Amino acid sequence: MPSGSPNPLRPHPHPELLTKRRRARLAGAATAVLLALAVPAATAAPAWAASEVAGPVAVATNHRTGLDRPALDGTLRAFHDAGMYGAYSAVRDGAEEWRGAAGVADITTGRPTTPDMRHRIGSITKSFTAVAVLQQAGAGRVELDAPIGRYLPALVPGERGRAITVRMLLNHTSGIGEYTHEIFAAPDSLETNRFRQFDPRELARLGLKAKPLGKPGQAHHYANTNYVIAGLLLRKITGESPEKYITDHVIRKAGLRHTYFPRSPHITGPHAKGYEAAFGAYDPPRDFSVYNMSWAGTAGSLISTTADLNQFYRSLLRGELLAPAQLREMKKTVPVEGDSTVRYGLGLLSMKLPYGEFWGHNGKVPGSMTWSLSSTDGKRQLSLGFNLTNYQELDDNNLPIPGRIDTAMKAHLIQALCGKENGASKVGLRPGGTSSDVPLWPEAAGARDQ
């Protein structure tokens, strides 16, 4: 990270006292923060030392032998030492499991993180929503290649409703615009919308009125509007709220115990505070753990744990949530612009690395970032959550500059996915550096489609 970066623990003037350039940056950051509800995303580094926030080192819950537990402990601890406030991780290799935590859940009290903390998972919600739609496709109630106008003619009428298919919504090739441009455009809109209740129909209409990101079926353009519309589709074809359907037929079917749609702005159960830096515009970072997530809905409002996420993707990839035909459809992918190693299916990312192919998703909302990746057979898994987001500086193109935290996070991901038999050396990761063949999934990727 460049020298001279602001210390996020130092008091910062009220936004109204910021320079004109800084205020414009804050407005842009607000939009980028919400657009990154979970495009393929990576975190990047703030320029502050871990010693500035006192907290415990990693602790682990060990269930079986076989995983390289000291290495997992060490890389998670290094993630905190590099500047991440707090993190919690779950790694599986078959029946063997490691769970650990490092750092603090509350920077004021020093309350430590624990491995079982509830966490806002952002756009990992899209995998759950896509499974629900695919279940309805398997039951013959919806056709993936049918126009969305067949099911929601009033919402998406005319030629557009005939051109955009259900599949295009789920793989983000619809070209529909992004509603967050509208609701999070003002400089301090993250704060002013904290307790606002949004109707999903309102969000969908805002996205449909926004500037299209492309032509239907032309290319992948990530937009949360697609999955808000998918939720409205579920409501239409099931006759019940999409949240209830997903809870009954996806979450419970997978046997998840700590995954739920929030009924209030508060997270229930043990959880960390979630700190948003907005690319340096919030200095110090603000706590957004209390937030009305109606703005995200079926695109990104779920709460879960790292252990639950591993169980969900394991159940999915082993064919326990979908029939084989629907799982094959979910895994039909399209290219993601700017990254040849990542492709996008129906609410499911495919990531090819030198040591294997992994499926899953990632997610981010203000103050909460999550990764969840599984090998094709569901045997090797990682789910990682942490509670400081958008902490990097931006370059002249308003794209995040990777730094120490990114490197440390990547080292933990590689250790978790490679295991001791492969190790980080196979992909050329060195202390203090990054490896060109392991993508960081730039956080602003979705914002490039603005």
SVG drawing of the C-alpha trace seen along z (x, -y; Angstrom):
<svg xmlns="http://www.w3.org/2000/svg" viewBox="-50 -22 58 60">
<polyline fill="none" stroke="black" stroke-width="0.4" points="0.0,0.0 1.4,-3.4 2.9,-5.4 1.0,-8.3 -2.4,-6.5 -4.9,-7.6 -5.2,-5.8 -8.8,-4.4 -8.7,-4.8 -8.1,-8.5 -11.2,-10.7 -12.4,-12.1 -14.3,-15.3 -18.1,-15.1 -18.9,-14.3 -20.2,-17.8 -16.8,-19.2 -15.0,-17.1 -13.5,-18.7 -15.5,-18.7 -13.3,-16.0 -13.6,-13.9 -17.3,-14.2 -17.6,-13.2 -15.3,-10.2 -17.7,-9.3 -20.7,-9.4 -18.9,-7.1 -17.7,-4.8 -21.2,-4.4 -22.4,-3.2 -19.4,-0.9 -19.8,0.5 -23.3,1.6 -22.6,2.7 -20.1,5.1 -22.8,6.8 -20.9,9.7 -19.6,9.5 -16.5,11.7 -14.8,9.7 -11.6,9.5 -10.7,7.3 -7.8,5.0 -5.5,3.6 -5.8,0.6 -2.5,-0.9 -2.7,-0.4 -0.8,2.0 -2.5,4.8 -1.0,3.6 -3.3,0.6 -6.3,2.8 -5.5,5.1 -7.1,8.5 -6.6,12.2 -4.8,14.3 -6.4,17.2 -8.2,19.9 -9.4,23.1 -12.0,25.8 -10.4,29.1 -12.6,32.0 -10.4,34.6 -6.9,35.0 -5.6,34.8 -5.9,31.1 -2.8,28.9 -4.3,27.2 -1.1,25.2 -0.9,23.8 -4.5,22.8 -4.2,21.3 -1.1,19.4 -2.5,18.0 -5.7,16.9 -3.7,15.2 -1.6,13.5 -4.8,12.2 -5.5,10.4 -1.9,9.3 -2.0,7.8 -4.8,5.5 -8.1,7.3 -10.2,6.6 -11.7,10.0 -12.1,13.2 -13.7,16.7 -13.1,19.6 -14.2,23.2 -12.3,25.7 -13.3,29.3 -11.6,32.2 -14.1,34.9 -15.3,35.7 -12.5,33.8 -13.1,30.2 -11.1,27.3 -12.8,24.1 -10.9,21.0 -11.2,17.4 -8.8,14.5 -9.0,10.9 -11.8,8.9 -15.6,8.7 -15.7,5.2 -12.8,2.8 -14.0,0.8 -14.4,3.5 -11.8,6.0 -14.4,8.7 -12.8,11.6 -14.3,13.3 -15.4,17.0 -15.6,19.6 -19.4,19.9 -20.3,16.2 -23.4,15.3 -22.5,13.1 -24.2,11.3 -23.2,13.3 -24.3,10.8 -24.6,12.2 -24.0,15.8 -27.7,15.4 -27.9,15.6 -26.9,19.3 -29.9,20.0 -32.3,18.0 -31.0,19.8 -31.5,23.2 -35.1,22.3 -35.8,21.2 -34.2,24.4 -36.3,26.5 -39.4,24.9 -37.9,25.6 -37.5,29.2 -41.1,29.3 -42.2,27.9 -43.5,24.6 -41.0,22.4 -38.8,22.8 -35.3,21.5 -35.3,20.4 -38.8,18.9 -39.1,15.1 -39.5,13.4 -42.5,11.5 -44.4,14.8 -44.4,14.8 -44.2,11.1 -45.7,9.3 -46.6,6.2 -43.1,5.8 -41.2,6.6 -43.5,5.8 -43.1,5.6 -40.1,6.5 -37.8,6.5 -40.0,9.0 -39.9,11.2 -36.1,10.9 -34.9,11.6 -35.2,15.2 -35.2,16.6 -31.7,18.0 -30.4,14.6 -31.5,13.3 -29.7,16.1 -26.4,15.8 -26.5,12.0 -26.7,11.8 -30.0,9.9 -28.3,6.5 -30.7,5.0 -29.3,2.1 -28.4,1.8 -30.9,0.2 -28.2,-0.6 -27.2,-3.6 -30.5,-5.2 -30.9,-4.3 -27.2,-4.7 -26.2,-7.7 -26.0,-10.5 -22.8,-11.0 -24.1,-9.6 -26.8,-7.3 -25.4,-4.3 -26.4,-6.1 -29.7,-7.6 -31.0,-4.2 -29.9,-2.3 -33.5,-1.7 -35.5,-2.3 -37.9,0.5 -37.7,1.2 -40.3,3.0 -38.7,5.5 -41.0,4.3 -39.7,0.8 -36.1,2.0 -36.9,4.0 -38.5,1.0 -35.5,-1.2 -33.2,1.3 -35.4,1.7 -35.5,-2.1 -31.7,-2.4 -29.3,-2.5 -29.0,1.0 -25.7,2.7 -25.9,4.5 -28.2,6.3 -30.1,9.4 -27.9,12.5 -24.9,10.6 -22.5,10.8 -22.2,11.2 -23.0,7.9 -23.4,8.4 -26.6,6.6 -28.5,7.2 -31.7,6.3 -31.6,9.7 -32.0,11.5 -34.6,9.2 -36.7,10.1 -35.9,13.8 -37.4,13.4 -40.5,11.8 -40.7,14.7 -40.6,17.2 -43.4,15.3 -45.5,15.5 -45.0,19.2 -45.1,20.5 -47.7,18.2 -45.7,17.4 -42.9,15.1 -39.6,16.1 -37.9,15.9 -40.4,18.5 -40.0,20.7 -36.2,20.6 -36.2,21.2 -38.5,24.2 -37.1,25.8 -33.5,24.8 -32.2,23.9 -34.1,26.6 -33.6,29.2 -29.8,28.6 -30.1,29.1 -28.7,25.6 -29.2,24.5 -28.0,20.9 -28.9,19.5 -31.9,17.2 -33.4,14.1 -33.4,11.3 -36.7,10.0 -35.2,6.8 -32.1,4.7 -30.4,6.7 -28.4,9.9 -29.6,12.5 -27.1,14.9 -23.4,14.4 -22.0,12.0 -19.3,9.4 -19.8,5.8 -19.3,5.0 -17.0,2.1 -17.2,0.3 -14.3,-2.0 -15.8,-3.1 -12.3,-3.3 -11.1,-5.7 -14.1,-7.9 -15.2,-6.6 -12.3,-7.3 -12.6,-5.6 -14.6,-2.8 -18.3,-2.9 -20.3,0.0 -23.0,1.1 -23.9,4.4 -27.3,3.0 -29.0,2.4 -32.4,3.0 -31.4,5.5 -34.7,5.1 -32.6,3.2 -30.8,6.5 -33.7,9.1 -33.2,12.2 -30.1,10.8 -28.1,10.5 -29.8,10.4 -29.1,13.8 -27.3,14.4 -25.3,17.6 -22.1,19.2 -19.1,20.5 -19.9,24.1 -23.5,23.7 -22.1,22.4 -19.8,25.4 -22.8,27.7 -24.9,25.9 -22.5,26.1 -21.6,29.7 -25.3,30.6 -25.7,28.7 -22.7,30.2 -23.6,33.7 -27.0,33.5 -29.0,33.3 -30.9,30.0 -31.4,30.4 -32.1,33.2 -29.1,34.0 -30.6,32.1 -31.1,28.9 -27.6,29.1 -26.2,29.5 -28.1,26.3 -26.8,24.5 -23.2,25.3 -23.5,24.1 -21.3,21.0 -20.6,17.8 -17.3,15.9 -16.7,13.1 -15.1,10.2 -11.6,9.5 -10.8,12.8 -10.2,16.0 -10.1,18.1 -13.7,17.3 -17.0,18.1 -20.5,17.6 -23.3,20.2 -26.8,19.8 -26.0,18.2 -22.8,20.2 -19.2,19.2 -16.6,21.5 -13.0,20.8 -10.2,22.8 -6.9,22.7 -3.7,24.7 -4.7,27.1 -8.3,27.7 -11.7,26.3 -13.8,24.8 -17.5,23.8 -19.3,21.4 -19.8,17.6 -18.7,14.7 -20.6,11.9 -20.2,8.4 -22.4,5.9 -21.1,2.9 -19.0,4.3 -19.2,8.0 -17.4,10.0 -17.6,13.7 -16.0,16.3 -17.3,19.9 -15.6,22.3 -15.9,26.0 -14.2,28.6 -16.4,30.1 -17.1,33.2 -17.8,31.1 -14.9,32.7 -12.5,29.8 -14.2,26.6 -13.4,23.2 -15.8,20.6 -14.3,17.4 -16.0,14.3 -14.5,11.0 -15.7,7.7 -13.9,4.9 -14.7,4.0 -13.5,1.6 -10.5,0.7 -8.2,0.1 -7.2,-3.1 -8.4,-3.7 -6.3,-4.4 -6.9,-7.1 -9.5,-5.0 -11.4,-4.5 -10.3,-0.8 -9.0,0.7 -5.2,1.1 -4.4,4.5 -2.1,4.6 -1.1,6.6 -4.5,7.7 -5.2,9.1 -2.0,11.0 -2.7,12.5 -6.3,13.4 -5.1,15.1 -2.5,17.1 -5.3,18.4 -7.5,19.3 -4.7,21.1 -3.7,23.0 -7.3,24.0 -8.0,25.1 -4.6,26.7 -3.9,28.5 -0.5,29.4 0.2,31.8 0.2,28.9 0.8,25.8 1.0,22.2 4.3,22.9 2.5,24.6 0.9,21.4 4.0,19.3 2.7,17.4 5.5,15.8 5.4,13.9 4.7,10.2 3.8,10.9 0.9,12.1 0.7,14.7 -0.5,13.7 -2.2,17.1 -4.5,16.8 -7.1,14.1 -8.0,11.5 -11.4,10.9 -11.2,7.1 -13.9,5.6 -14.9,3.0 -15.5,5.4 -19.2,4.8 -18.8,1.1 -17.0,1.2 -20.3,1.9 -21.8,-1.4"/>
</svg>
